[in-house]
Amino acid sequence: MEAETEAFNLFPNPASDHVVVSSQNEYLAQALVFQLYDAFGRLLKESRIDRLPYRIELEDLPQSEYFYRVFSADGKWLSNGSLVKINRR
């Protein structure tokens, strides 16, 4: 299964306490599902997004590299990527 590779941005990356999901394509500001996975493929967070930009809290996660997927509300895989969580200095 391959993502449609829509234009989503996560920033900041690396991040310490949160990331913001955004897109320059206004039509993507519909109902979305954001999923965050660890290196073992375990689902750690799932957020239903109804507007962009959207803030996702990371404070409860340890420093590591994570992977994300973005789906449309009807389950269509739109995008994926990686995110690095760092400790705040």
ChimeraX attribute file (.defattr): number of C-alpha atoms within 10 A of each C-alpha:
attribute: neighborCount
match mode: 1-to-1
recipient: residues
	/A:1	4
	/A:2	9
	/A:3	13
	/A:4	13
	/A:5	12
	/A:6	15
	/A:7	12
	/A:8	18
	/A:9	16
	/A:10	21
	/A:11	13
	/A:12	15
	/A:13	15
	/A:14	17
	/A:15	20
	/A:16	19
	/A:17	16
	/A:18	18
	/A:19	21
	/A:20	16
	/A:21	19
	/A:22	19
	/A:23	16
	/A:24	13
	/A:25	11
	/A:26	10
	/A:27	7
	/A:28	18
	/A:29	16
	/A:30	13
	/A:31	14
	/A:32	22
	/A:33	20
	/A:34	18
	/A:35	17
	/A:36	20
	/A:37	18
	/A:38	16
	/A:39	10
	/A:40	8
	/A:41	10
	/A:42	10
	/A:43	13
	/A:44	12
	/A:45	15
	/A:46	15
	/A:47	14
	/A:48	15
	/A:49	21
	/A:50	14
	/A:51	14
	/A:52	19
	/A:53	17
	/A:54	16
	/A:55	15
	/A:56	17
	/A:57	13
	/A:58	16
	/A:59	15
	/A:60	8
	/A:61	16
	/A:62	11
	/A:63	15
	/A:64	13
	/A:65	14
	/A:66	18
	/A:67	18
	/A:68	19
	/A:69	17
	/A:70	27
	/A:71	20
	/A:72	17
	/A:73	14
	/A:74	9
	/A:75	10
	/A:76	14
	/A:77	19
	/A:78	19
	/A:79	19
	/A:80	19
	/A:81	14
	/A:82	16
	/A:83	19
	/A:84	14
	/A:85	22
	/A:86	18
	/A:87	13
	/A:88	9
	/A:89	4
